Amino acid sequence: MAVLMFAAIEVGSYELEMKIYEIGGKNGINEIDRIAHVIELGKNSFNEKYINFDVIDEVCEVLYDFCKIMKSYGVDNCRVCATSAVREAENCQNIVDRILVRTGLRVDVLSNSEIRFVYNKAIALKQPDFENIIKEGTVLVDIGNGSSQLTLFDDGKLITTQNSLLGSLRVREVMAKLSVSGEKYRSVLEEYIDDDMEDIRKIFFRGTEIKNMIMTGDNIGYLFNGFMEQEGRTYITKEEYDRQYERIIVLSAERIETEFNIPRDHVSILIPSLMIYKKILEITGATAVWTSNMRLCDGIVADYAERNKKIKADRNFYDDTIHSSRVTARRYMSNEEHIRFVEKSCLLIFDAMKKLHGLGKKERLLMQVSAILHECGKYINVSYPGDCSFSIIMKTEIIGISHLERVMVANIVRCNSEDTTFEHLISQGLSKSAAMTVLKLAAILRISNALDKTHKQKCSEMKVSLEEKELRITVYSYEDLTIERGLFPEKTFLFEQAYGVKPVIKVKHH
């Protein structure tokens, strides 16, 4: 296999980072260089909700230099991703456009769920024994500069992922506003962290016994790797973490820099990170801790290599999307038997309509997620679930799909019970193509849901085929289908409009 040169660039809250990789050959992915430039975008964005032009110009200059370095390495492809500082800035689009005009680089502004998705790929590929670790309750914690991401695994499956605004740089800026120092700094910071983490404990960790914690984040490995190498282990215990924490927390910045070989610029954001990790250890009860210096750039290259079939992953990452969606549906007390039926029906119809809808694997995933989540709004309002479902989905991180795709899922689900227009979908920022996809998938969801109007799964055994201008749904059942057959035509209009095909139910007895 030919070796490909790839560059991953992160426009982060605290620094700009570029890593150059070789992809292919015996090593799969091999990092060959790292270049970083400290620039606190988050200081502007988190405090003022705006990044000023002088700072944007500095970003462009650094990225232009990155382009020269890429050229010297003969880079074949690259991807540039921005995180929370750019995403939360009110002039986000101006920043992205300025970078494109000045450097020619297109910036992908990632949502939290997208960041977590690529991180998970890197961890799964690089973390030793990852699949065995997550067979038991495991929380993967990434303390970034703008936020913290907690992802819960159990029995080898992703249960849920939750974002908190407790990022190390963001917390440091909050503490600067409070003007505290010395011993009081530690007690106030601990109290500030406690409030956010307690809510996460009560809502997201309830019912799961957590034994392991995987810590990722800047410089975290430097604090513990030496100890682990000395002990011949790949993990530390909670007690060992606590002892190291108590030793580091009282050291001066100069001592931390010298003893652990951590850049001085990073020391000021290290202490908040250590405190957040400590609190998560306390609330989860994890007893074994793994550390990783995995960064977003490593996730970007892992995602690129896996999607372009340059490497083969043992894990199907979209299974995490499906399973975490099921957990969300369960949280809102959706009828699981009904959801399973609608999910199965949607996929059967989607596959039967391939020639007419022209959609691919990603749209099939959106169809499946929409089917799983289509009842969640009934938790709030049984009679009018559409808007409630829309709000729940828009406020829920769905790992593996982008923000725009989440907007699509939310609209597909709302369309299941409420009419919408093409123009209304466009007004939400969807492209014409995305709006058309929403209507196509919503049409499938509507008729699938209608097939189980009584929630008794009477049509559970069926076949679906496309016969000229007719979508034939053949049901094998002795059940009384009076309600399903009688009300089904009311739900077919959108389908007929989208595809020019009439769905019909044919009943056969065994």
N, C-alpha and C positions, 0 to 999 in steps of 0.2 A: 504493500500500500504506500502510495506517495505521501511524503510528509507535507503538511499544510502549515503555513505560518499564520497565526491568528492573534489579534490584539483585542483585549477586553479593557474598556475604560469605564470607570465609575466617577460620575460627578456627584460626590457625596456631600454630606453636611459639614464635614470637617476638613476634607482634603480631596484633591483630584488624584486619582490613581490609575496607572496603566500597567498591565501585565502583558508580556509577549510570551506566546506559547507555541510549541511544536505539537501538532496533532497528527497522529499516525505512527507507523512503525511499531517497535516492540513495546515502547513505554506508554502508548495510548495518548496521554496528555502530559506534556513536559514543560514546566515553566522555565523560561530561560532568562527573563529579565523583569525587573519591577522598577517603575519610576513613580515617585509621589511628590506632590506639592501641597503643603498645608495652606488652606484658604477656608476660613470659617463662614461658609455660606449660611449655615444655620443661625449664626449670630444675628445676621440681617433678617432672615426669613422668620425665625421663631419669635423674635422680639417685635419686628416692624411689619411682618407679612409682606415684605417687599425686599428685593435685592437691587441695590443701586447700580447705576451704569458703570461706575469706576470698577466695582467688583466684577461685573459681567465682562468688562474689557480685559481684566486680569485673567479671568477664566478662559476667554478666547485666545489670549496670548499663550497660555500654558498648553491649551489643546492644539494650537498651531505648532508648537514645539513637539508635542506628541506625534503629530503627523510626520514631521521630519524624521523622528526616531523610527516610526513605522516604516518609512520609505527605506531607511538604511538597513533594516532587517529584511526587507523584501516581503512585507506582510501581504498575504493574499486576501484577507477579509478581516473586518473588525466590527465590533458592536459597542455603542456608547449608551450607557444607561444613567439616568439621574434618579435620585431618591427623594426623601421627604422635604429637604430644604427647597429644592426647585419645585416639587409638586405642590407645596403649600404656599408658595409665593404667589401673590395676586398678579404679578407680571410673568407668570410661568411661560406663556406662549411667546412673549417678547424675548425671553431668554433663549428659548429653543430656536427661534427664528434668527436671532443675532449670531448664535453659534454656527448655524447652517450657512449663513451668508459669509461670515468671517473665515470659517475653516473648511466648509464643505462637509462637515460631519452631521449626520442626522442623529438626534438624541431621542431615545425612548424614555419617557417619564414613566417609571414603573409604579404600580400600586403595591401596597403591602403584600397582597396575596401573590402577585407576580414575583416579587423579590423572594418570598418564602419558597415558591415553587422551584426557582433556579438554585437557591441555597440547598434545598433538600436533595436536588440532583447531585450537587457537589459532595454533600455529606455522605450520601448513599454510595457514591463512587470511591471516596477517599477515606472515610472513617473506617478503621479496621473493625470487622465483625459487626457492622451496623445492623444487619438483618437479625442477628441473634440478640443483640442488645434490646431491640424494640419488641421482641416477643413478650417482654415484661413491660409494665407501665413505665414509660420513658417520656420526659419532657425535654424537648430541644429548645434551647434558649439562645437567642441572638440579641445581644445588647448593642444596638447601633448608636449613632450619635443623636439621631432624631427621635428614635422610638425603640421599644423592645418588642420582640416577637416571640411568643411562646407557642410551641406546637406539641400537641400531646399524641403519643402513640401508645397502643396497647394491642397485644396479640398480633403483632406485625402490621397493624393497620393504623392509618392516620385517623384520629378521632376528631380533633378540632384544632384550629389555630386562632390565636387571639393577639391583637396588637395593643400595646400600651404606649402612651406618650412619654414614658419614662426612659428617654434616651439620655446617654451620658452628657452630651453637650447641652441638650435642652435643660436637664436638671441643673447642670452647672450654672446656666444663665439665670434660672429661677433663684438659685441660692445667692447669686450676685445681687439680685434685686432686693433680697431680704437682708443683705449687709451683715451676715453673721460670719464668725471666724472662730478659730481655736476649738475648744471642747464643745462649745455650743453648736458649732457647724455640724459635728457628727450627730448630735442628738436631734437637731432640727431636720437634717437630711434623712435620718432614719424614719422620723415621724412622717415626713412628706412621702417617702416611698411606701410606708405601711398602708396608707389610705388607698392607693391605687391597687396594690397587690391583694389586699383583703377582699375587694370585690371580685377579682379574678379567681381567688381561691373558692369563694362561696358558689360561684356560678359555673366555672369551667372545670375545676378539678374534683368536684363532688362525685363520689361513686367510683373513682379509679384509684387503685393502690399504686403509687408511684415509687419505683425502686431506683431508677436511674435518671441522671441528668447529663445532657451533653451541652457544654458551654462553648459557644462560638463568639468571636468578637476580637477586636483589635488588641493585640499584645497579651491576651489572657494566657496563652500557652507559655509565654516566657516566665510567668510567675510560678508555674508548676512543673514544666517539662523536666527541669533539672532534677527535681525530687523524684519524679516517676522513673527517670532513667537510672537513678541511683538505686531505687527499690526494685527495678526490673519489672515494672507494671505499666499498663496502659491507662490506668485510672487512679483516682485518689478517693479516700473515704470522706464523708462529711466532716468528721473530726479533724482530719488532716487539712481540709479546706479552712475550717474555722481557725486552726492554729496559725496557718500561713496568713490568713486575713488579719488576725490580731497583731501579727508581727509587722505586716506591711502598713497597716493603717496609721501607725505612729511614726513611720519613717519620714524624713524630709524628702522633698522632690529630688534633691541632689543625690541622696542615698539610693532612692528607687532607680534613678537614671543609671547610676554607676553599677549597682549590684545586679540589676536585671537587664541591663543593656537596652533600655527602653528610651526612645527619643524624648527629650525634655518637653517638646510640644505636646506629647501624648499623656504626660503624667497627670496634668490637671483634669483630664476626663477619665483617668483610670480609677480613682477612688469611688466616684458615683457608680461605675460599673460593678466594682467589687461588692458594694453595698446592695445593689439590686440583685446580684447573684445570690448573696447570702440570704436575703429575704425570701427569694424563690425556693432556696433549699429548705428554709424553715417551714414555709406553708405547704410544700409538697411532701415533705418527709423523705425525700430521696436520700439514699445511703451511699450510692456510688456515683462518682463524678468523672466524666470524660471531658477533656479540653480539646479545642481545635482552633487553629488560627485561620480557618477558612474564611475567605472574604467574598464580597459580591463578584469580583472579577473571576474567581474560581467557579462560581455558579454560572456566570455568563458563558464561559468556555465549555463547561460541562453540558449546559443546555444546547449550545450550538453543535457540539460534537455528537450528542445523542440524537438530536432532531435530524441531523444530516447523515446519520448512520456511519459516522467515523469511529464510534465506539459502540459497544453493545452493553446495555444496562441490564442487570438481573431483575430490576424492579420495574413494574408498569406504573409510572407516576400518575397516570390519569385514573388508576384505581383509587388513589388517594382523594381525587376530586369527587368520585362517586361515593366513597364511603363517608367522607366528611359531610356530604350533602344529606346522606341518610341520617346521620347523627343530628343534623340541624332539623330535619323533618320530625324526628323523634322528640326533640326538645319542645317543639310546638304541638306535640300530641296529635300528629297526623295519623290517619288510619293506615297502618302499614300494609294490610292485605290489599286494600284499594290501590295504594300507591304502587305496589308491586305489579298489580294487574295493568294499571295505566302505563307504567314504564315499559312493560313487555309489549303492550299493544302499540304504543308510540314507535318503538323500534321496529316492530314488524311492518307497520305502515310506512315508516321512513325508508326501510330497505326496499319495499315493494315499489316505491315511487321514485327510485333513483333516476330513472331516465327522464322524469319530468321536473324534479326539483333541482338537479344539477349541483347538489351540496355534497360536502365531503365529511371526513372523520371528525373534524372539530365541530361542525354543525350537528353531527350525530351526538357528540358529547353534550352540547348545549340542549339538545332535545331531551336527553336522558336526565340531565340536571333539572330541567324545567318540569318534567314529569314527577320527579321525586319531591320537588318543593311546591307543587301546584296547590296543595291544601294548607300550607302553613298559616295563611291569613285567617283561617277559621278559628284559630286559637284566640283571636281578638274579636272577630265579628263573623258569626256563622252565616248570616244572611247576605252580607256584602264583603266577601273576602278579597276581592280583587285589589283594591288600593292597599289593604293591610298586607297582603302578600308582597306587593310591590315594595312597600316600605321596609319590610323585614329583609327581603333579599338585597336591597340596596345598602342596608346597614350591616350585612353579614359578609365576612371575607370568605370567598369561595376559592380555595387554592387551585391554581392551574388555569384560571381564566382571567382575562384582563378586565379592567374597569368597564370598558366598552362592551365586552361580552356579558358582563354582569347586568348592564343596562338592558341588553337584549333578552336575557333570561327573565328579568323582572317584568318586562313588557309581554313576553310570551305568556307568562303565568297570569298577568292581569287580563290579557286578551281571552283567556279561557272562560272568564265569567263576565267580562265587560267588553263592549265594542270599542274599537279605536279606529283611527284613520291613518293613512300613509303620511299625511301632512303632520299629524300630531307626533308620530314617531320621528320624523325629520326634525321637528322643533326641539327634540331632546338631544340633538347632537348626533343622531345616527345618520350614516350615509344612506343613499338610495338603496344600495345593495344590501346593507345591514337591515334597513327597514323592511325590505321585501323578504329577507330571510325570516324576520320576526313573524310576519304574516303567514308565511308558508308553514313554519313550525307550530304557530298557534293554531292553525287550522287542523293540523294532525292531533294536537293535544285536545282540542274540543271534541272531535269525534271519538277519540280513545276514551275520554272521560265519560262521554255519553253511553258508551258500551257497558259501563258499570254504574249506571244511574242509581241503582238500588244499593250499591256497595256490597253486593252479595257474590260477585265474581261468577255470575251465571254463564258468562261467555269465555270462561278461562281456556277452553280448548277451541282454538280457531286457526284458520289459515287465511292469508291475505294475498290477493293476486290482482294485477292490473290487466283488465280485459278491455282493450280499445278505450271507450269513453266511460268506463265503469270501474270503480275500485270495489272489487268483490270481497266482502268479509264473510267467510263461511264459518258458521258457528256450529259446533257439535254439542248438542245439549238436549236433555229432556225437561229442563226447567221451563217455567212459565215466563216468557220473555215479552209479555204484553207491554210493560212499561218501557223497556229498552227499545223495542221496535217502534212503539207508538211515538215516543219523544225524540228518537234519533234524527228524523228529518229536520227538526228545528235547529240542529247543530251542524248541518252540512253546508250552509250557505257560504261561509268563509272559505271552506275547502273547495267548493265548486268555483268560486271567484278566483282563487289562487292557482288552481290547476286545470280548470276546464274539464273536470272529471267528477262524476256523481258517485258518492259512496253508497253502497247498498248492503244490507244484511241478508244473508242466505242461511237458513237454519236446516241442519241435517241431524237426524237421529241416528245413533249408533246402530 
